[in-house]
Amino acid sequence: MTSVEKEQLAISYAAFVLSGTGAEVNQASLTAVLQAAGVTVNAGLLNAVAKALKGRNVSEFFGSISAGSASTTSAPVTQAKTETKAPAK
């Protein structure tokens, strides 16, 4: 996992923690949670996520992102039919 991915994950977790406690998710609250955890992240990334989350449901926001990144090229899973024939007499 790259350092940027770790920062994104840390910010996501902080947002879920805040949301779970009913606290407002903003740049200051995210910063406070991350500092309490001893995590340093890029300020620009933190600001962008805080702005994107403003007035939105955290679970729905992150759910929409993960659903959008799913592969759309995968074929549907189908079960093959097997036929059994009676033995010839």
N, C-alpha and C positions, 0 to 999 in steps of 0.2 A: 504494500500500500504506500503510495507516495505521500509526501508531507502535505500537499494540498488536499488530498483525499482525507487525510487524518484531520485536518482543520475543518473541512466540510462536515465530517462526521461529528466532531466535537461541537460544532455550532448546532447541528441538528439535535444532538442529545440535549444540549442546553435549552433549546427551544421546547423540546418535549417535557423537560423537567419543569420549566416555567408554566407551560400550558397545563400540565397535570396538577399543579398547585393552584391554578386559577389566576396566576399573576399575569400581568401584561407582558407581552413579548416585544421588547424594543432593544435598541442598541445598548442602552445602559443596563438593562436587566440581563441581557445575554452576556455582557462584559463581566458583570458581577458573578454570574454562575461560573463562567470560564476561569476567572481569577481565583475563585474559591477552589476550583478543581486543579489549579496550578497549570492551566493550559494557556499558551499564547497562540493567537491566530492573527492572520493578516487583517488589518483594520478595514481595508477596502472590501474584503469578502464579508466581514461581519456587518458592515454598514449595508451592503447590498442585500444580504439575507434579511436583515431587520426591516428594510424598506419593503421587500417583497412580502414579508409576513404581516405587515401593518394591516390590521382589521380582518385578517384571514384566520381560519381554523388551521392550526398547525398540522394536525393529522391529515386533513384533506389536502393541504398544500403539498406535503411530502408524499402523500399517496399519489397525487396527480403527477408528480415528477417521476416517481418510480414506475408508474404505469406507462408513462410516455417513453421510457427508455427500454421497454421490453421489446424483444425482437419481433418484428412483424413478418419475417420471412419464414417462420417455422411452419411446417405443414401440420395440419390437424392429425391427431393421433387416431388411427382406425385399427380395429381389431380384424385380423385376417380370419376368414371363414375356413373351417376345415370340414371336408366332407369325408364321411366314412361310407365305404361301399361294402356290401355283403360279399363274402368270399364266393368265387365261382364254384359251382358244383360239378 
